[in-house]
């Protein structure tokens, strides 16, 4: 079970989109197999928009320094 970073809804990890941090920012990990810390987001468009606007949450979600 994972939590959507945008709305806080909890669901099975296969029901959510996984993002990993790359040099240019978060990138979607469609197969959910990329190395590194992942952040999860609902597949709803509104949550995805919130996720990409919530730059302040990225530092905590991806444990950036």
Secondary structure in CASP SS format (residue, H / E / C, confidence):
PFRMAT SS
TARGET T0000
AUTHOR 0000-0000-0000
METHOD secondary structure of the structure
MODEL  1
X C 1.00
X E 1.00
X E 1.00
X C 1.00
X C 1.00
X C 1.00
X C 1.00
X C 1.00
X C 1.00
X E 1.00
X E 1.00
X C 1.00
X H 1.00
X H 1.00
X H 1.00
X C 1.00
X E 1.00
X E 1.00
X E 1.00
X E 1.00
X E 1.00
X E 1.00
X C 1.00
X C 1.00
X E 1.00
X E 1.00
X E 1.00
X E 1.00
X C 1.00
X C 1.00
X C 1.00
X C 1.00
X C 1.00
X C 1.00
X C 1.00
X C 1.00
X C 1.00
X E 1.00
X E 1.00
X E 1.00
X E 1.00
X C 1.00
X C 1.00
X C 1.00
X H 1.00
X H 1.00
X H 1.00
X H 1.00
X H 1.00
X H 1.00
X H 1.00
X H 1.00
X H 1.00
X C 1.00
X H 1.00
X H 1.00
X H 1.00
X H 1.00
X H 1.00
X H 1.00
X H 1.00
X C 1.00
X C 1.00
X C 1.00
X C 1.00
END
